[in-house]
């Protein structure tokens, strides 16, 4: 290990601030598994998957379960190693058995979308993930029970599962916000409650939550129409590291500049945000850019 760390010290700094790099190397060398986990992430981001696997394995073998999940994802999608669904399943299953709901949730996703799985097994794992406190697992469990797909529709169960999702992970509150905004799940339209849940999600850096909150002010649904406030939430959405919804936040921010709503009309700023949205694969923004050129 010592020789390997020296090697990293010599070559890793071309990619990372020396002080920050030294900190995670030191942590890993001193058997603080968070450091090894961060080293694994560092090399994964820099397309050095063999090194990423080495450090995530080190952390996983020392019971740092986040690294076990990372390894499962790498095997599931063939990052750095040949795709191996069986190995991915093993990593997720081990994490699930150790009481971590994220492992059960990932196993459910694998069961739902791979040939080796089944929808009924997937639902059972989503349920288990939810019971272990995983918000995303609760949301997945609710999603299938509201749609009458793979299981019988059960709206009270879906509402309960979405409520648990929101309690366990505030970013998951968006689904309850949507239900109240659209009158879904047998609930009446209630924009005040929709705003409450979108706000909870947005405060937790959910891009889609901030985007939805911005839309309430943009359209004047349950609140006084206010383009300035809409802009604030679209900006938060666009800059969020939670990618789901950020492309829409960037697009709607561009729209404000495009038409001068709440801001001075500025075609260049509009193009800037349309480009950001397009880069995040939002087709509507890409189409608008073609017209603006």
C-alpha positions as CSV (number, residue, x, y, z in Angstrom):
1,X,0.0,0.0,0.0
2,X,2.8,2.5,0.9
3,X,4.5,2.1,-2.5
4,X,1.1,2.6,-4.2
5,X,0.3,5.7,-2.3
6,X,3.8,7.2,-3.2
7,X,3.0,6.5,-6.8
8,X,-0.3,8.3,-6.5
9,X,1.4,11.2,-4.8
10,X,3.7,11.6,-7.7
11,X,1.1,11.5,-10.4
12,X,-2.3,12.4,-8.9
13,X,-1.6,16.1,-8.4
14,X,-1.8,16.9,-12.1
15,X,-5.6,16.4,-11.6
16,X,-6.3,17.6,-8.1
17,X,-5.2,20.4,-5.7
18,X,-2.1,19.0,-3.9
19,X,-3.4,19.7,-0.4
20,X,-6.8,18.1,-1.0
21,X,-5.3,15.2,-2.7
22,X,-2.8,14.6,0.1
23,X,-5.6,14.7,2.6
24,X,-7.6,11.8,1.0
25,X,-4.4,9.8,0.4
26,X,-3.4,10.2,4.1
27,X,-6.9,9.2,5.3
28,X,-6.8,6.1,3.1
29,X,-3.3,5.2,4.2
30,X,-4.4,5.5,7.8
31,X,-7.2,3.2,7.1
32,X,-9.9,5.8,7.2
33,X,-12.2,4.3,4.6
34,X,-13.8,7.6,3.6
35,X,-10.5,8.6,2.2
36,X,-10.3,5.4,0.1
37,X,-13.9,6.0,-1.0
38,X,-13.0,9.5,-2.2
39,X,-9.9,8.2,-4.0
40,X,-12.1,5.8,-5.8
41,X,-14.4,8.6,-6.8
42,X,-11.5,10.7,-7.8
43,X,-10.1,8.2,-10.2
44,X,-13.6,7.3,-11.5
45,X,-14.2,10.9,-12.5
46,X,-10.8,11.0,-14.2
47,X,-11.6,7.9,-16.3
48,X,-9.0,5.7,-14.5
49,X,-11.4,2.9,-13.6
50,X,-8.8,0.3,-12.6
51,X,-7.6,2.6,-9.9
52,X,-11.2,3.5,-8.9
53,X,-12.0,-0.2,-8.6
54,X,-8.9,-0.8,-6.4
55,X,-9.8,1.9,-3.9
56,X,-13.5,1.2,-3.8
57,X,-12.7,-2.5,-3.2
58,X,-10.4,-1.6,-0.4
59,X,-13.1,0.5,1.3
60,X,-15.8,-2.0,0.6
61,X,-13.8,-4.9,2.1
62,X,-13.5,-2.7,5.2
63,X,-17.3,-2.3,5.4
64,X,-17.6,1.1,3.8
65,X,-20.9,0.4,2.1
66,X,-21.0,3.4,-0.2
67,X,-18.0,1.9,-2.0
68,X,-19.8,-1.4,-2.3
69,X,-22.6,0.4,-4.1
70,X,-20.1,2.1,-6.4
71,X,-18.6,-1.2,-7.3
72,X,-22.0,-2.6,-8.0
73,X,-22.7,0.3,-10.4
74,X,-19.4,-0.1,-12.1
75,X,-20.1,-3.8,-12.8
76,X,-23.7,-3.1,-13.7
77,X,-22.8,-0.6,-16.4
78,X,-19.4,-1.9,-17.4
79,X,-17.2,0.9,-16.1
80,X,-13.6,-0.2,-16.0
81,X,-14.6,-3.9,-16.1
82,X,-16.7,-6.0,-18.4
83,X,-20.3,-5.6,-17.5
84,X,-21.2,-8.3,-15.0
85,X,-24.8,-8.2,-13.7
86,X,-24.2,-11.2,-11.4
87,X,-21.3,-9.3,-9.6
88,X,-23.3,-6.1,-9.4
89,X,-26.2,-8.1,-7.9
90,X,-23.8,-9.6,-5.3
91,X,-22.5,-6.2,-4.2
92,X,-26.0,-4.8,-3.9
93,X,-27.3,-7.9,-2.1
94,X,-24.5,-7.8,0.5
95,X,-25.2,-4.1,1.2
96,X,-28.9,-4.8,1.6
97,X,-28.3,-7.7,4.0
98,X,-26.2,-5.4,6.1
99,X,-29.2,-3.2,6.7
100,X,-28.5,-0.4,4.2
101,X,-31.6,0.4,2.2
102,X,-29.7,1.8,-0.8
103,X,-28.4,-1.7,-1.5
104,X,-32.0,-3.0,-1.5
105,X,-33.1,-0.1,-3.8
106,X,-30.3,-0.7,-6.3
107,X,-31.1,-4.4,-6.3
108,X,-34.7,-3.7,-7.0
109,X,-33.7,-1.5,-9.9
110,X,-31.5,-4.3,-11.2
111,X,-34.3,-6.8,-10.9
112,X,-36.7,-4.5,-12.7
113,X,-34.5,-3.8,-15.6
114,X,-32.3,-6.9,-16.2
115,X,-33.1,-10.3,-17.7
116,X,-32.0,-12.0,-14.5
117,X,-34.7,-10.3,-12.4
118,X,-38.4,-10.1,-12.1
119,X,-40.9,-7.3,-11.3
120,X,-42.2,-9.1,-8.2
121,X,-38.7,-9.5,-6.8
122,X,-38.0,-5.8,-7.6
123,X,-41.1,-4.6,-5.7
124,X,-40.1,-6.7,-2.7
125,X,-36.7,-5.1,-2.7
126,X,-38.2,-1.6,-3.0
127,X,-40.4,-2.4,-0.1
128,X,-37.5,-3.7,1.9
129,X,-35.5,-0.6,1.0
130,X,-38.3,1.6,2.2
131,X,-38.5,-0.2,5.5
132,X,-34.8,0.3,6.0
133,X,-35.3,4.1,5.6
134,X,-34.3,4.6,1.9
135,X,-36.3,7.5,0.5
136,X,-35.8,6.5,-3.1
137,X,-36.8,3.0,-2.4
138,X,-40.1,4.3,-0.9
139,X,-40.6,6.4,-4.0
140,X,-40.1,3.5,-6.3
141,X,-42.5,1.3,-4.3
142,X,-45.1,4.1,-4.5
143,X,-44.6,4.7,-8.2
144,X,-45.5,1.2,-9.3
145,X,-48.5,1.0,-6.9
146,X,-50.0,4.2,-8.3
147,X,-49.6,3.1,-12.0
148,X,-51.2,-0.4,-11.9
149,X,-48.0,-1.7,-13.5
150,X,-46.6,-5.0,-12.3
151,X,-48.9,-4.9,-9.3
152,X,-52.5,-3.8,-8.5
153,X,-53.1,-0.1,-8.1
154,X,-53.3,0.9,-4.5
155,X,-53.4,4.7,-4.1
156,X,-53.5,4.8,-0.2
157,X,-50.4,2.6,-0.2
158,X,-48.8,4.9,-2.8
159,X,-49.5,8.0,-0.7
160,X,-48.2,6.3,2.4
161,X,-45.0,5.3,0.6
162,X,-44.5,8.7,-0.9
163,X,-44.9,10.2,2.6
164,X,-42.3,7.9,4.0
165,X,-40.0,8.8,1.1
166,X,-40.4,12.5,1.9
167,X,-39.7,11.8,5.6
168,X,-36.5,9.8,4.9
169,X,-35.2,12.0,2.1
170,X,-36.4,15.5,1.6
171,X,-35.4,15.5,-2.1
172,X,-38.1,12.9,-2.6
173,X,-40.9,15.3,-1.4
174,X,-41.4,16.3,-5.1
175,X,-43.8,13.4,-5.8
176,X,-46.2,14.6,-3.1
177,X,-45.9,18.1,-4.4
178,X,-46.8,16.8,-7.9
179,X,-49.8,14.9,-6.5
180,X,-51.2,18.0,-4.9
181,X,-50.4,20.2,-7.8
182,X,-52.1,17.9,-10.3
183,X,-54.8,16.3,-8.2
184,X,-53.3,12.8,-8.5
185,X,-53.5,9.8,-6.1
186,X,-57.1,10.7,-5.3
187,X,-56.0,14.0,-3.7
188,X,-57.6,17.3,-4.5
189,X,-55.6,20.1,-6.1
190,X,-53.9,22.0,-3.3
191,X,-51.2,24.4,-4.4
192,X,-50.4,25.4,-0.8
193,X,-49.4,21.8,0.0
194,X,-47.7,21.5,-3.4
195,X,-45.6,24.6,-2.5
196,X,-44.8,23.1,0.9
197,X,-43.4,19.9,-0.5
198,X,-41.6,21.5,-3.4
199,X,-40.0,23.9,-0.9
200,X,-38.8,21.0,1.2
201,X,-37.2,19.3,-1.8
202,X,-35.6,22.6,-3.1
203,X,-34.1,23.3,0.3
204,X,-32.4,19.9,0.0
205,X,-30.9,20.9,-3.3
206,X,-33.4,18.9,-5.5
207,X,-33.2,20.4,-9.0
208,X,-36.6,19.2,-9.9
209,X,-38.0,20.6,-6.6
210,X,-36.6,24.1,-7.3
211,X,-37.8,23.9,-10.9
212,X,-41.4,23.0,-9.8
213,X,-41.4,25.7,-7.2
214,X,-40.2,28.2,-9.8
215,X,-43.1,27.1,-12.0
216,X,-45.7,27.9,-9.3
217,X,-44.5,31.5,-9.3
218,X,-44.1,31.7,-13.1
219,X,-47.7,30.6,-13.7
220,X,-49.2,32.1,-10.6
221,X,-50.5,28.7,-9.3
222,X,-51.6,29.2,-5.7
223,X,-49.3,32.2,-5.4
224,X,-49.1,35.7,-6.9
225,X,-47.4,35.5,-10.3
226,X,-43.8,36.7,-9.7
227,X,-41.1,36.2,-12.4
228,X,-38.4,37.5,-10.1
229,X,-39.1,34.7,-7.6
230,X,-39.4,32.2,-10.4
231,X,-35.9,33.3,-11.5
232,X,-34.4,32.6,-8.1
233,X,-35.7,29.1,-8.1
234,X,-34.8,28.4,-11.7
235,X,-31.3,29.5,-10.9
236,X,-31.1,27.1,-8.0
237,X,-32.4,24.3,-10.2
238,X,-30.0,25.1,-13.1
239,X,-27.0,25.1,-10.8
240,X,-28.0,22.1,-8.7
241,X,-25.7,19.0,-8.7
242,X,-28.9,16.9,-8.7
243,X,-29.2,16.6,-12.4
244,X,-32.8,15.5,-12.7
245,X,-34.7,18.6,-13.5
246,X,-31.7,21.0,-13.8
247,X,-32.0,20.9,-17.6
248,X,-35.5,22.3,-17.3
249,X,-34.4,24.9,-14.7
250,X,-31.8,26.1,-17.2
251,X,-34.3,26.2,-20.0
252,X,-36.9,28.2,-18.1
253,X,-34.2,30.6,-16.9
254,X,-33.3,31.1,-20.6
255,X,-37.0,31.8,-21.3
256,X,-37.0,34.6,-18.8
257,X,-34.1,36.3,-20.5
258,X,-35.4,35.5,-24.0
259,X,-38.7,37.3,-23.4
260,X,-37.6,39.8,-20.7
261,X,-39.8,38.4,-17.9
262,X,-38.6,39.6,-14.5
263,X,-35.3,40.5,-16.0
264,X,-34.1,42.8,-18.8
265,X,-34.4,41.1,-22.2
266,X,-31.0,39.7,-23.1
267,X,-30.6,37.3,-26.0
268,X,-27.0,36.5,-25.1
269,X,-28.0,35.4,-21.6
270,X,-30.9,33.4,-23.0
271,X,-28.5,31.6,-25.4
272,X,-26.1,30.9,-22.5
273,X,-28.8,29.1,-20.5
274,X,-30.4,27.4,-23.5
275,X,-26.9,26.0,-24.3
276,X,-26.6,24.7,-20.7
277,X,-30.0,23.1,-21.0
278,X,-29.2,21.6,-24.4
279,X,-25.8,20.3,-23.0
280,X,-27.9,18.4,-20.4
281,X,-29.9,16.8,-23.2
282,X,-33.1,18.8,-23.1
283,X,-34.3,18.7,-26.7
284,X,-36.6,21.7,-26.4
285,X,-33.7,23.9,-25.5
286,X,-31.7,22.5,-28.4
287,X,-34.5,23.3,-30.8
288,X,-34.8,26.8,-29.5
289,X,-31.1,27.4,-30.0
290,X,-31.4,26.5,-33.7
291,X,-34.0,29.3,-34.1
292,X,-32.0,31.9,-32.2
293,X,-28.8,31.3,-34.4
